Amino acid sequence: MKLYNLKDHNEQVSFAQAITQGLGRQQGLFFPLELPEFDAEEIDNLLTLDLVTRSSRILSAFLGDEIPAETVHQRVKTAFTFPAPPNTPN
């Protein structure tokens, strides 16, 4: 995943670099160069998943192969240690 500095678009870094560095030049925030897209069927499928699995898949779409999907899943699982309401259709 490539990210760019919102205050200096010439500064581009990897996800790992952005995490390590924190802010870019001129205290700029990093933003993804490209956002993943999900079609309607993919969104419907995501909404059938539990919170941890759904969140892991969405985050993995942003990260690409920079962090293995299983590692992302384990980290998300560790982060969500609180109960979340079940997904209810509108």
HTML snippet that shows the backbone in 3Dmol.js (N, CA, C, O; Angstrom):
<script src="https://3Dmol.org/build/3Dmol-min.js"></script>
<div id="view" style="width:600px;height:400px;position:relative"></div>
<script>
const pdb = `
ATOM      1  N   MET A   1       0.839  -1.159   0.000  1.00  0.00           N
ATOM      2  CA  MET A   1       0.000   0.000   0.000  1.00  0.00           C
ATOM      3  C   MET A   1       0.892   1.233   0.000  1.00  0.00           C
ATOM      4  O   MET A   1       1.792   1.368   0.829  1.00  0.00           O
ATOM      5  N   LYS A   2       0.630   2.118  -0.932  1.00  0.00           N
ATOM      6  CA  LYS A   2       1.341   3.389  -0.992  1.00  0.00           C
ATOM      7  C   LYS A   2       0.443   4.474  -0.402  1.00  0.00           C
ATOM      8  O   LYS A   2      -0.757   4.529  -0.669  1.00  0.00           O
ATOM      9  N   LEU A   3       1.056   5.331   0.405  1.00  0.00           N
ATOM     10  CA  LEU A   3       0.336   6.466   0.976  1.00  0.00           C
ATOM     11  C   LEU A   3       1.076   7.739   0.596  1.00  0.00           C
ATOM     12  O   LEU A   3       2.288   7.731   0.381  1.00  0.00           O
ATOM     13  N   TYR A   4       0.327   8.830   0.517  1.00  0.00           N
ATOM     14  CA  TYR A   4       0.971  10.098   0.218  1.00  0.00           C
ATOM     15  C   TYR A   4       0.634  11.109   1.301  1.00  0.00           C
ATOM     16  O   TYR A   4      -0.381  10.994   1.988  1.00  0.00           O
ATOM     17  N   ASN A   5       1.497  12.092   1.439  1.00  0.00           N
ATOM     18  CA  ASN A   5       1.357  13.142   2.425  1.00  0.00           C
ATOM     19  C   ASN A   5       0.338  14.151   1.895  1.00  0.00           C
ATOM     20  O   ASN A   5       0.504  14.683   0.797  1.00  0.00           O
ATOM     21  N   LEU A   6      -0.704  14.413   2.661  1.00  0.00           N
ATOM     22  CA  LEU A   6      -1.734  15.347   2.214  1.00  0.00           C
ATOM     23  C   LEU A   6      -1.210  16.772   2.043  1.00  0.00           C
ATOM     24  O   LEU A   6      -1.804  17.562   1.309  1.00  0.00           O
ATOM     25  N   LYS A   7      -0.110  17.109   2.710  1.00  0.00           N
ATOM     26  CA  LYS A   7       0.468  18.446   2.578  1.00  0.00           C
ATOM     27  C   LYS A   7       1.606  18.506   1.563  1.00  0.00           C
ATOM     28  O   LYS A   7       2.004  19.598   1.156  1.00  0.00           O
ATOM     29  N   ASP A   8       2.128  17.381   1.155  1.00  0.00           N
ATOM     30  CA  ASP A   8       3.203  17.319   0.177  1.00  0.00           C
ATOM     31  C   ASP A   8       3.030  16.032  -0.621  1.00  0.00           C
ATOM     32  O   ASP A   8       3.561  14.986  -0.246  1.00  0.00           O
ATOM     33  N   HIS A   9       2.293  16.113  -1.712  1.00  0.00           N
ATOM     34  CA  HIS A   9       1.938  14.922  -2.486  1.00  0.00           C
ATOM     35  C   HIS A   9       3.144  14.194  -3.068  1.00  0.00           C
ATOM     36  O   HIS A   9       3.026  13.043  -3.487  1.00  0.00           O
ATOM     37  N   ASN A  10       4.294  14.847  -3.099  1.00  0.00           N
ATOM     38  CA  ASN A  10       5.507  14.192  -3.598  1.00  0.00           C
ATOM     39  C   ASN A  10       6.071  13.197  -2.592  1.00  0.00           C
ATOM     40  O   ASN A  10       6.842  12.311  -2.961  1.00  0.00           O
ATOM     41  N   GLU A  11       5.695  13.335  -1.332  1.00  0.00           N
ATOM     42  CA  GLU A  11       6.174  12.398  -0.307  1.00  0.00           C
ATOM     43  C   GLU A  11       5.240  11.183  -0.284  1.00  0.00           C
ATOM     44  O   GLU A  11       4.084  11.281   0.128  1.00  0.00           O
ATOM     45  N   GLN A  12       5.753  10.059  -0.726  1.00  0.00           N
ATOM     46  CA  GLN A  12       4.985   8.815  -0.736  1.00  0.00           C
ATOM     47  C   GLN A  12       5.751   7.770   0.058  1.00  0.00           C
ATOM     48  O   GLN A  12       6.970   7.646  -0.062  1.00  0.00           O
ATOM     49  N   VAL A  13       5.016   7.022   0.870  1.00  0.00           N
ATOM     50  CA  VAL A  13       5.640   6.024   1.741  1.00  0.00           C
ATOM     51  C   VAL A  13       4.810   4.751   1.756  1.00  0.00           C
ATOM     52  O   VAL A  13       3.658   4.744   1.321  1.00  0.00           O
ATOM     53  N   SER A  14       5.401   3.677   2.258  1.00  0.00           N
ATOM     54  CA  SER A  14       4.674   2.425   2.461  1.00  0.00           C
ATOM     55  C   SER A  14       3.869   2.534   3.758  1.00  0.00           C
ATOM     56  O   SER A  14       4.050   3.475   4.530  1.00  0.00           O
ATOM     57  N   PHE A  15       2.999   1.583   3.987  1.00  0.00           N
ATOM     58  CA  PHE A  15       2.224   1.553   5.230  1.00  0.00           C
ATOM     59  C   PHE A  15       3.168   1.463   6.427  1.00  0.00           C
ATOM     60  O   PHE A  15       3.003   2.186   7.410  1.00  0.00           O
ATOM     61  N   ALA A  16       4.153   0.578   6.342  1.00  0.00           N
ATOM     62  CA  ALA A  16       5.097   0.418   7.455  1.00  0.00           C
ATOM     63  C   ALA A  16       5.851   1.711   7.736  1.00  0.00           C
ATOM     64  O   ALA A  16       6.054   2.079   8.894  1.00  0.00           O
ATOM     65  N   GLN A  17       6.269   2.403   6.673  1.00  0.00           N
ATOM     66  CA  GLN A  17       6.966   3.674   6.863  1.00  0.00           C
ATOM     67  C   GLN A  17       6.050   4.705   7.520  1.00  0.00           C
ATOM     68  O   GLN A  17       6.484   5.445   8.402  1.00  0.00           O
ATOM     69  N   ALA A  18       4.794   4.757   7.099  1.00  0.00           N
ATOM     70  CA  ALA A  18       3.848   5.722   7.660  1.00  0.00           C
ATOM     71  C   ALA A  18       3.622   5.463   9.145  1.00  0.00           C
ATOM     72  O   ALA A  18       3.526   6.403   9.935  1.00  0.00           O
ATOM     73  N   ILE A  19       3.536   4.193   9.524  1.00  0.00           N
ATOM     74  CA  ILE A  19       3.335   3.844  10.938  1.00  0.00           C
ATOM     75  C   ILE A  19       4.566   4.244  11.748  1.00  0.00           C
ATOM     76  O   ILE A  19       4.445   4.806  12.836  1.00  0.00           O
ATOM     77  N   THR A  20       5.738   3.955  11.219  1.00  0.00           N
ATOM     78  CA  THR A  20       6.983   4.281  11.913  1.00  0.00           C
ATOM     79  C   THR A  20       7.203   5.786  11.997  1.00  0.00           C
ATOM     80  O   THR A  20       7.588   6.313  13.041  1.00  0.00           O
ATOM     81  N   GLN A  21       6.954   6.464  10.892  1.00  0.00           N
ATOM     82  CA  GLN A  21       7.215   7.898  10.798  1.00  0.00           C
ATOM     83  C   GLN A  21       6.153   8.733  11.506  1.00  0.00           C
ATOM     84  O   GLN A  21       6.474   9.768  12.090  1.00  0.00           O
ATOM     85  N   GLY A  22       4.920   8.308  11.462  1.00  0.00           N
ATOM     86  CA  GLY A  22       3.821   9.072  12.079  1.00  0.00           C
ATOM     87  C   GLY A  22       3.273  10.114  11.136  1.00  0.00           C
ATOM     88  O   GLY A  22       2.301   9.855  10.427  1.00  0.00           O
ATOM     89  N   LEU A  23       3.871  11.278  11.112  1.00  0.00           N
ATOM     90  CA  LEU A  23       3.434  12.363  10.235  1.00  0.00           C
ATOM     91  C   LEU A  23       4.462  12.606   9.152  1.00  0.00           C
ATOM     92  O   LEU A  23       5.640  12.285   9.308  1.00  0.00           O
ATOM     93  N   GLY A  24       4.002  13.176   8.055  1.00  0.00           N
ATOM     94  CA  GLY A  24       4.902  13.518   6.971  1.00  0.00           C
ATOM     95  C   GLY A  24       5.465  14.924   7.136  1.00  0.00           C
ATOM     96  O   GLY A  24       5.305  15.569   8.172  1.00  0.00           O
ATOM     97  N   ARG A  25       6.122  15.371   6.087  1.00  0.00           N
ATOM     98  CA  ARG A  25       6.659  16.741   6.080  1.00  0.00           C
ATOM     99  C   ARG A  25       5.545  17.732   6.380  1.00  0.00           C
ATOM    100  O   ARG A  25       4.392  17.504   6.015  1.00  0.00           O
ATOM    101  N   GLN A  26       5.877  18.800   7.024  1.00  0.00           N
ATOM    102  CA  GLN A  26       4.927  19.862   7.382  1.00  0.00           C
ATOM    103  C   GLN A  26       3.763  19.315   8.226  1.00  0.00           C
ATOM    104  O   GLN A  26       2.655  19.850   8.194  1.00  0.00           O
ATOM    105  N   GLN A  27       4.039  18.244   8.977  1.00  0.00           N
ATOM    106  CA  GLN A  27       3.042  17.619   9.837  1.00  0.00           C
ATOM    107  C   GLN A  27       1.837  17.083   9.051  1.00  0.00           C
ATOM    108  O   GLN A  27       0.722  17.040   9.571  1.00  0.00           O
ATOM    109  N   GLY A  28       2.065  16.679   7.803  1.00  0.00           N
ATOM    110  CA  GLY A  28       0.988  16.170   6.954  1.00  0.00           C
ATOM    111  C   GLY A  28       0.595  14.748   7.310  1.00  0.00           C
ATOM    112  O   GLY A  28       1.435  13.925   7.672  1.00  0.00           O
ATOM    113  N   LEU A  29      -0.684  14.477   7.202  1.00  0.00           N
ATOM    114  CA  LEU A  29      -1.206  13.124   7.397  1.00  0.00           C
ATOM    115  C   LEU A  29      -1.005  12.313   6.126  1.00  0.00           C
ATOM    116  O   LEU A  29      -0.992  12.863   5.025  1.00  0.00           O
ATOM    117  N   PHE A  30      -0.848  11.003   6.284  1.00  0.00           N
ATOM    118  CA  PHE A  30      -0.713  10.125   5.133  1.00  0.00           C
ATOM    119  C   PHE A  30      -2.079   9.566   4.754  1.00  0.00           C
ATOM    120  O   PHE A  30      -2.888   9.225   5.617  1.00  0.00           O
ATOM    121  N   PHE A  31      -2.319   9.480   3.457  1.00  0.00           N
ATOM    122  CA  PHE A  31      -3.590   8.998   2.919  1.00  0.00           C
ATOM    123  C   PHE A  31      -3.288   8.019   1.793  1.00  0.00           C
ATOM    124  O   PHE A  31      -2.323   8.212   1.054  1.00  0.00           O
ATOM    125  N   PRO A  32      -4.108   6.957   1.647  1.00  0.00           N
ATOM    126  CA  PRO A  32      -3.832   5.977   0.585  1.00  0.00           C
ATOM    127  C   PRO A  32      -3.833   6.618  -0.805  1.00  0.00           C
ATOM    128  O   PRO A  32      -4.688   7.443  -1.127  1.00  0.00           O
ATOM    129  N   LEU A  33      -2.866   6.222  -1.608  1.00  0.00           N
ATOM    130  CA  LEU A  33      -2.785   6.693  -2.985  1.00  0.00           C
ATOM    131  C   LEU A  33      -3.985   6.179  -3.786  1.00  0.00           C
ATOM    132  O   LEU A  33      -4.525   6.886  -4.636  1.00  0.00           O
ATOM    133  N   GLU A  34      -4.386   4.957  -3.505  1.00  0.00           N
ATOM    134  CA  GLU A  34      -5.561   4.363  -4.153  1.00  0.00           C
ATOM    135  C   GLU A  34      -6.423   3.695  -3.090  1.00  0.00           C
ATOM    136  O   GLU A  34      -5.912   3.060  -2.168  1.00  0.00           O
ATOM    137  N   LEU A  35      -7.729   3.846  -3.230  1.00  0.00           N
ATOM    138  CA  LEU A  35      -8.660   3.203  -2.301  1.00  0.00           C
ATOM    139  C   LEU A  35      -9.189   1.923  -2.946  1.00  0.00           C
ATOM    140  O   LEU A  35      -9.503   1.908  -4.136  1.00  0.00           O
ATOM    141  N   PRO A  36      -9.286   0.852  -2.164  1.00  0.00           N
ATOM    142  CA  PRO A  36      -9.859  -0.372  -2.727  1.00  0.00           C
ATOM    143  C   PRO A  36     -11.341  -0.154  -3.019  1.00  0.00           C
ATOM    144  O   PRO A  36     -12.011   0.634  -2.351  1.00  0.00           O
ATOM    145  N   GLU A  37     -11.828  -0.847  -4.005  1.00  0.00           N
ATOM    146  CA  GLU A  37     -13.246  -0.755  -4.339  1.00  0.00           C
ATOM    147  C   GLU A  37     -13.908  -2.103  -4.090  1.00  0.00           C
ATOM    148  O   GLU A  37     -13.323  -3.157  -4.338  1.00  0.00           O
ATOM    149  N   PHE A  38     -15.116  -2.046  -3.605  1.00  0.00           N
ATOM    150  CA  PHE A  38     -15.916  -3.250  -3.362  1.00  0.00           C
ATOM    151  C   PHE A  38     -17.204  -3.106  -4.150  1.00  0.00           C
ATOM    152  O   PHE A  38     -17.887  -2.085  -4.059  1.00  0.00           O
ATOM    153  N   ASP A  39     -17.536  -4.134  -4.927  1.00  0.00           N
ATOM    154  CA  ASP A  39     -18.808  -4.060  -5.651  1.00  0.00           C
ATOM    155  C   ASP A  39     -19.943  -4.457  -4.709  1.00  0.00           C
ATOM    156  O   ASP A  39     -19.699  -4.868  -3.575  1.00  0.00           O
ATOM    157  N   ALA A  40     -21.163  -4.336  -5.175  1.00  0.00           N
ATOM    158  CA  ALA A  40     -22.339  -4.571  -4.329  1.00  0.00           C
ATOM    159  C   ALA A  40     -22.364  -5.989  -3.762  1.00  0.00           C
ATOM    160  O   ALA A  40     -22.726  -6.186  -2.602  1.00  0.00           O
ATOM    161  N   GLU A  41     -21.985  -6.965  -4.564  1.00  0.00           N
ATOM    162  CA  GLU A  41     -21.981  -8.356  -4.092  1.00  0.00           C
ATOM    163  C   GLU A  41     -20.941  -8.552  -2.993  1.00  0.00           C
ATOM    164  O   GLU A  41     -21.206  -9.227  -1.998  1.00  0.00           O
ATOM    165  N   GLU A  42     -19.751  -7.960  -3.170  1.00  0.00           N
ATOM    166  CA  GLU A  42     -18.709  -8.056  -2.143  1.00  0.00           C
ATOM    167  C   GLU A  42     -19.167  -7.397  -0.836  1.00  0.00           C
ATOM    168  O   GLU A  42     -18.917  -7.923   0.249  1.00  0.00           O
ATOM    169  N   ILE A  43     -19.821  -6.272  -0.945  1.00  0.00           N
ATOM    170  CA  ILE A  43     -20.327  -5.587   0.252  1.00  0.00           C
ATOM    171  C   ILE A  43     -21.376  -6.444   0.938  1.00  0.00           C
ATOM    172  O   ILE A  43     -21.358  -6.588   2.161  1.00  0.00           O
ATOM    173  N   ASP A  44     -22.288  -7.012   0.167  1.00  0.00           N
ATOM    174  CA  ASP A  44     -23.303  -7.897   0.753  1.00  0.00           C
ATOM    175  C   ASP A  44     -22.648  -9.069   1.469  1.00  0.00           C
ATOM    176  O   ASP A  44     -23.076  -9.447   2.560  1.00  0.00           O
ATOM    177  N   ASN A  45     -21.607  -9.651   0.862  1.00  0.00           N
ATOM    178  CA  ASN A  45     -20.906 -10.773   1.481  1.00  0.00           C
ATOM    179  C   ASN A  45     -20.196 -10.331   2.764  1.00  0.00           C
ATOM    180  O   ASN A  45     -20.226 -11.045   3.766  1.00  0.00           O
ATOM    181  N   LEU A  46     -19.560  -9.159   2.737  1.00  0.00           N
ATOM    182  CA  LEU A  46     -18.885  -8.648   3.933  1.00  0.00           C
ATOM    183  C   LEU A  46     -19.865  -8.469   5.085  1.00  0.00           C
ATOM    184  O   LEU A  46     -19.530  -8.736   6.239  1.00  0.00           O
ATOM    185  N   LEU A  47     -21.063  -8.020   4.772  1.00  0.00           N
ATOM    186  CA  LEU A  47     -22.053  -7.753   5.812  1.00  0.00           C
ATOM    187  C   LEU A  47     -22.586  -9.020   6.483  1.00  0.00           C
ATOM    188  O   LEU A  47     -23.241  -8.944   7.522  1.00  0.00           O
ATOM    189  N   THR A  48     -22.307 -10.182   5.890  1.00  0.00           N
ATOM    190  CA  THR A  48     -22.726 -11.440   6.519  1.00  0.00           C
ATOM    191  C   THR A  48     -21.684 -11.951   7.516  1.00  0.00           C
ATOM    192  O   THR A  48     -21.945 -12.892   8.266  1.00  0.00           O
ATOM    193  N   LEU A  49     -20.506 -11.327   7.521  1.00  0.00           N
ATOM    194  CA  LEU A  49     -19.400 -11.794   8.355  1.00  0.00           C
ATOM    195  C   LEU A  49     -19.432 -11.147   9.737  1.00  0.00           C
ATOM    196  O   LEU A  49     -20.029 -10.088   9.927  1.00  0.00           O
ATOM    197  N   ASP A  50     -18.786 -11.797  10.687  1.00  0.00           N
ATOM    198  CA  ASP A  50     -18.658 -11.202  12.013  1.00  0.00           C
ATOM    199  C   ASP A  50     -17.729  -9.994  11.928  1.00  0.00           C
ATOM    200  O   ASP A  50     -16.996  -9.839  10.951  1.00  0.00           O
ATOM    201  N   LEU A  51     -17.761  -9.143  12.944  1.00  0.00           N
ATOM    202  CA  LEU A  51     -17.028  -7.882  12.950  1.00  0.00           C
ATOM    203  C   LEU A  51     -15.533  -8.057  12.702  1.00  0.00           C
ATOM    204  O   LEU A  51     -14.954  -7.320  11.904  1.00  0.00           O
ATOM    205  N   VAL A  52     -14.907  -9.006  13.362  1.00  0.00           N
ATOM    206  CA  VAL A  52     -13.459  -9.196  13.231  1.00  0.00           C
ATOM    207  C   VAL A  52     -13.101  -9.646  11.817  1.00  0.00           C
ATOM    208  O   VAL A  52     -12.170  -9.105  11.220  1.00  0.00           O
ATOM    209  N   THR A  53     -13.812 -10.612  11.279  1.00  0.00           N
ATOM    210  CA  THR A  53     -13.517 -11.112   9.939  1.00  0.00           C
ATOM    211  C   THR A  53     -13.764 -10.036   8.893  1.00  0.00           C
ATOM    212  O   THR A  53     -12.945  -9.834   7.997  1.00  0.00           O
ATOM    213  N   ARG A  54     -14.896  -9.343   9.008  1.00  0.00           N
ATOM    214  CA  ARG A  54     -15.219  -8.267   8.064  1.00  0.00           C
ATOM    215  C   ARG A  54     -14.154  -7.170   8.116  1.00  0.00           C
ATOM    216  O   ARG A  54     -13.659  -6.731   7.078  1.00  0.00           O
ATOM    217  N   SER A  55     -13.808  -6.734   9.314  1.00  0.00           N
ATOM    218  CA  SER A  55     -12.805  -5.675   9.474  1.00  0.00           C
ATOM    219  C   SER A  55     -11.452  -6.111   8.923  1.00  0.00           C
ATOM    220  O   SER A  55     -10.754  -5.325   8.281  1.00  0.00           O
ATOM    221  N   SER A  56     -11.089  -7.346   9.173  1.00  0.00           N
ATOM    222  CA  SER A  56      -9.809  -7.882   8.691  1.00  0.00           C
ATOM    223  C   SER A  56      -9.753  -7.881   7.167  1.00  0.00           C
ATOM    224  O   SER A  56      -8.734  -7.515   6.580  1.00  0.00           O
ATOM    225  N   ARG A  57     -10.830  -8.283   6.539  1.00  0.00           N
ATOM    226  CA  ARG A  57     -10.850  -8.332   5.070  1.00  0.00           C
ATOM    227  C   ARG A  57     -10.793  -6.940   4.460  1.00  0.00           C
ATOM    228  O   ARG A  57     -10.121  -6.727   3.450  1.00  0.00           O
ATOM    229  N   ILE A  58     -11.493  -5.998   5.069  1.00  0.00           N
ATOM    230  CA  ILE A  58     -11.460  -4.624   4.564  1.00  0.00           C
ATOM    231  C   ILE A  58     -10.058  -4.043   4.738  1.00  0.00           C
ATOM    232  O   ILE A  58      -9.516  -3.437   3.814  1.00  0.00           O
ATOM    233  N   LEU A  59      -9.476  -4.225   5.916  1.00  0.00           N
ATOM    234  CA  LEU A  59      -8.126  -3.713   6.161  1.00  0.00           C
ATOM    235  C   LEU A  59      -7.111  -4.366   5.230  1.00  0.00           C
ATOM    236  O   LEU A  59      -6.216  -3.690   4.723  1.00  0.00           O
ATOM    237  N   SER A  60      -7.238  -5.657   5.002  1.00  0.00           N
ATOM    238  CA  SER A  60      -6.332  -6.363   4.091  1.00  0.00           C
ATOM    239  C   SER A  60      -6.446  -5.831   2.659  1.00  0.00           C
ATOM    240  O   SER A  60      -5.461  -5.820   1.921  1.00  0.00           O
ATOM    241  N   ALA A  61      -7.639  -5.394   2.269  1.00  0.00           N
ATOM    242  CA  ALA A  61      -7.808  -4.815   0.928  1.00  0.00           C
ATOM    243  C   ALA A  61      -6.984  -3.533   0.795  1.00  0.00           C
ATOM    244  O   ALA A  61      -6.470  -3.228  -0.281  1.00  0.00           O
ATOM    245  N   PHE A  62      -6.864  -2.788   1.889  1.00  0.00           N
ATOM    246  CA  PHE A  62      -6.039  -1.580   1.877  1.00  0.00           C
ATOM    247  C   PHE A  62      -4.550  -1.924   1.888  1.00  0.00           C
ATOM    248  O   PHE A  62      -3.757  -1.298   1.185  1.00  0.00           O
ATOM    249  N   LEU A  63      -4.179  -2.917   2.685  1.00  0.00           N
ATOM    250  CA  LEU A  63      -2.765  -3.233   2.889  1.00  0.00           C
ATOM    251  C   LEU A  63      -2.151  -4.062   1.769  1.00  0.00           C
ATOM    252  O   LEU A  63      -0.932  -4.056   1.592  1.00  0.00           O
ATOM    253  N   GLY A  64      -2.974  -4.769   1.019  1.00  0.00           N
ATOM    254  CA  GLY A  64      -2.440  -5.631  -0.034  1.00  0.00           C
ATOM    255  C   GLY A  64      -1.598  -6.727   0.580  1.00  0.00           C
ATOM    256  O   GLY A  64      -2.014  -7.359   1.551  1.00  0.00           O
ATOM    257  N   ASP A  65      -0.409  -6.964   0.023  1.00  0.00           N
ATOM    258  CA  ASP A  65       0.436  -8.046   0.535  1.00  0.00           C
ATOM    259  C   ASP A  65       1.489  -7.538   1.518  1.00  0.00           C
ATOM    260  O   ASP A  65       2.418  -8.270   1.860  1.00  0.00           O
ATOM    261  N   GLU A  66       1.352  -6.287   1.976  1.00  0.00           N
ATOM    262  CA  GLU A  66       2.342  -5.730   2.899  1.00  0.00           C
ATOM    263  C   GLU A  66       2.342  -6.448   4.256  1.00  0.00           C
ATOM    264  O   GLU A  66       3.392  -6.614   4.877  1.00  0.00           O
ATOM    265  N   ILE A  67       1.168  -6.868   4.702  1.00  0.00           N
ATOM    266  CA  ILE A  67       1.049  -7.647   5.938  1.00  0.00           C
ATOM    267  C   ILE A  67       0.177  -8.862   5.604  1.00  0.00           C
ATOM    268  O   ILE A  67      -0.912  -8.694   5.055  1.00  0.00           O
ATOM    269  N   PRO A  68       0.624 -10.070   5.919  1.00  0.00           N
ATOM    270  CA  PRO A  68      -0.168 -11.266   5.607  1.00  0.00           C
ATOM    271  C   PRO A  68      -1.575 -11.200   6.225  1.00  0.00           C
ATOM    272  O   PRO A  68      -1.749 -10.708   7.340  1.00  0.00           O
ATOM    273  N   ALA A  69      -2.562 -11.696   5.491  1.00  0.00           N
ATOM    274  CA  ALA A  69      -3.961 -11.638   5.921  1.00  0.00           C
ATOM    275  C   ALA A  69      -4.166 -12.269   7.301  1.00  0.00           C
ATOM    276  O   ALA A  69      -4.945 -11.753   8.102  1.00  0.00           O
ATOM    277  N   GLU A  70      -3.481 -13.370   7.584  1.00  0.00           N
ATOM    278  CA  GLU A  70      -3.648 -14.030   8.884  1.00  0.00           C
ATOM    279  C   GLU A  70      -3.124 -13.140  10.010  1.00  0.00           C
ATOM    280  O   GLU A  70      -3.708 -13.109  11.094  1.00  0.00           O
ATOM    281  N   THR A  71      -2.043 -12.427   9.768  1.00  0.00           N
ATOM    282  CA  THR A  71      -1.506 -11.501  10.766  1.00  0.00           C
ATOM    283  C   THR A  71      -2.485 -10.362  11.007  1.00  0.00           C
ATOM    284  O   THR A  71      -2.731  -9.976  12.150  1.00  0.00           O
ATOM    285  N   VAL A  72      -3.042  -9.827   9.926  1.00  0.00           N
ATOM    286  CA  VAL A  72      -4.043  -8.759  10.052  1.00  0.00           C
ATOM    287  C   VAL A  72      -5.222  -9.262  10.886  1.00  0.00           C
ATOM    288  O   VAL A  72      -5.696  -8.569  11.786  1.00  0.00           O
ATOM    289  N   HIS A  73      -5.689 -10.474  10.576  1.00  0.00           N
ATOM    290  CA  HIS A  73      -6.831 -11.037  11.303  1.00  0.00           C
ATOM    291  C   HIS A  73      -6.525 -11.165  12.804  1.00  0.00           C
ATOM    292  O   HIS A  73      -7.353 -10.812  13.645  1.00  0.00           O
ATOM    293  N   GLN A  74      -5.347 -11.665  13.122  1.00  0.00           N
ATOM    294  CA  GLN A  74      -4.986 -11.827  14.540  1.00  0.00           C
ATOM    295  C   GLN A  74      -4.895 -10.476  15.250  1.00  0.00           C
ATOM    296  O   GLN A  74      -5.317 -10.350  16.400  1.00  0.00           O
ATOM    297  N   ARG A  75      -4.347  -9.471  14.576  1.00  0.00           N
ATOM    298  CA  ARG A  75      -4.224  -8.138  15.187  1.00  0.00           C
ATOM    299  C   ARG A  75      -5.595  -7.493  15.393  1.00  0.00           C
ATOM    300  O   ARG A  75      -5.848  -6.868  16.423  1.00  0.00           O
ATOM    301  N   VAL A  76      -6.468  -7.653  14.409  1.00  0.00           N
ATOM    302  CA  VAL A  76      -7.825  -7.097  14.542  1.00  0.00           C
ATOM    303  C   VAL A  76      -8.564  -7.813  15.661  1.00  0.00           C
ATOM    304  O   VAL A  76      -9.270  -7.184  16.450  1.00  0.00           O
ATOM    305  N   LYS A  77      -8.400  -9.128  15.729  1.00  0.00           N
ATOM    306  CA  LYS A  77      -9.044  -9.916  16.782  1.00  0.00           C
ATOM    307  C   LYS A  77      -8.581  -9.441  18.165  1.00  0.00           C
ATOM    308  O   LYS A  77      -9.382  -9.347  19.094  1.00  0.00           O
ATOM    309  N   THR A  78      -7.300  -9.147  18.291  1.00  0.00           N
ATOM    310  CA  THR A  78      -6.753  -8.657  19.555  1.00  0.00           C
ATOM    311  C   THR A  78      -7.287  -7.261  19.880  1.00  0.00           C
ATOM    312  O   THR A  78      -7.524  -6.935  21.044  1.00  0.00           O
ATOM    313  N   ALA A  79      -7.474  -6.445  18.849  1.00  0.00           N
ATOM    314  CA  ALA A  79      -7.941  -5.063  19.054  1.00  0.00           C
ATOM    315  C   ALA A  79      -9.404  -5.006  19.477  1.00  0.00           C
ATOM    316  O   ALA A  79      -9.780  -4.168  20.297  1.00  0.00           O
ATOM    317  N   PHE A  80     -10.223  -5.883  18.927  1.00  0.00           N
ATOM    318  CA  PHE A  80     -11.654  -5.875  19.241  1.00  0.00           C
ATOM    319  C   PHE A  80     -11.943  -6.842  20.385  1.00  0.00           C
ATOM    320  O   PHE A  80     -12.445  -7.944  20.165  1.00  0.00           O
ATOM    321  N   THR A  81     -11.628  -6.428  21.584  1.00  0.00           N
ATOM    322  CA  THR A  81     -11.854  -7.272  22.756  1.00  0.00           C
ATOM    323  C   THR A  81     -13.129  -6.901  23.498  1.00  0.00           C
ATOM    324  O   THR A  81     -13.357  -7.350  24.622  1.00  0.00           O
ATOM    325  N   PHE A  82     -13.948  -6.088  22.872  1.00  0.00           N
ATOM    326  CA  PHE A  82     -15.200  -5.638  23.467  1.00  0.00           C
ATOM    327  C   PHE A  82     -16.363  -6.198  22.656  1.00  0.00           C
ATOM    328  O   PHE A  82     -16.199  -6.497  21.473  1.00  0.00           O
ATOM    329  N   PRO A  83     -17.540  -6.346  23.275  1.00  0.00           N
ATOM    330  CA  PRO A  83     -18.672  -6.866  22.511  1.00  0.00           C
ATOM    331  C   PRO A  83     -19.166  -5.825  21.496  1.00  0.00           C
ATOM    332  O   PRO A  83     -19.201  -4.628  21.782  1.00  0.00           O
ATOM    333  N   ALA A  84     -19.535  -6.297  20.334  1.00  0.00           N
ATOM    334  CA  ALA A  84     -20.086  -5.431  19.294  1.00  0.00           C
ATOM    335  C   ALA A  84     -21.486  -5.927  18.938  1.00  0.00           C
ATOM    336  O   ALA A  84     -21.720  -7.135  18.911  1.00  0.00           O
ATOM    337  N   PRO A  85     -22.399  -5.032  18.671  1.00  0.00           N
ATOM    338  CA  PRO A  85     -23.741  -5.476  18.315  1.00  0.00           C
ATOM    339  C   PRO A  85     -23.707  -6.241  16.998  1.00  0.00           C
ATOM    340  O   PRO A  85     -22.887  -5.938  16.132  1.00  0.00           O
ATOM    341  N   PRO A  86     -24.579  -7.220  16.834  1.00  0.00           N
ATOM    342  CA  PRO A  86     -24.605  -7.968  15.575  1.00  0.00           C
ATOM    343  C   PRO A  86     -25.060  -7.053  14.441  1.00  0.00           C
ATOM    344  O   PRO A  86     -25.776  -6.075  14.658  1.00  0.00           O
ATOM    345  N   ASN A  87     -24.633  -7.389  13.239  1.00  0.00           N
ATOM    346  CA  ASN A  87     -25.048  -6.624  12.063  1.00  0.00           C
ATOM    347  C   ASN A  87     -26.512  -6.897  11.801  1.00  0.00           C
ATOM    348  O   ASN A  87     -26.917  -8.055  11.701  1.00  0.00           O
ATOM    349  N   THR A  88     -27.307  -5.859  11.689  1.00  0.00           N
ATOM    350  CA  THR A  88     -28.723  -6.028  11.399  1.00  0.00           C
ATOM    351  C   THR A  88     -29.044  -5.321  10.094  1.00  0.00           C
ATOM    352  O   THR A  88     -28.651  -4.170   9.903  1.00  0.00           O
ATOM    353  N   PRO A  89     -29.752  -5.992   9.192  1.00  0.00           N
ATOM    354  CA  PRO A  89     -30.087  -5.359   7.910  1.00  0.00           C
ATOM    355  C   PRO A  89     -31.037  -4.188   8.123  1.00  0.00           C
ATOM    356  O   PRO A  89     -31.846  -4.178   9.050  1.00  0.00           O
ATOM    357  N   ASN A  90     -30.915  -3.210   7.247  1.00  0.00           N
ATOM    358  CA  ASN A  90     -31.790  -2.018   7.324  1.00  0.00           C
ATOM    359  C   ASN A  90     -33.160  -2.320   6.794  1.00  0.00           C
ATOM    360  O   ASN A  90     -34.023  -1.443   6.780  1.00  0.00           O
TER     361      ASN A  90
END
`;
const viewer = $3Dmol.createViewer("view");
viewer.addModel(pdb, "pdb");
viewer.setStyle({}, {cartoon: {color: "spectrum"}});
viewer.zoomTo();
viewer.render();
</script>
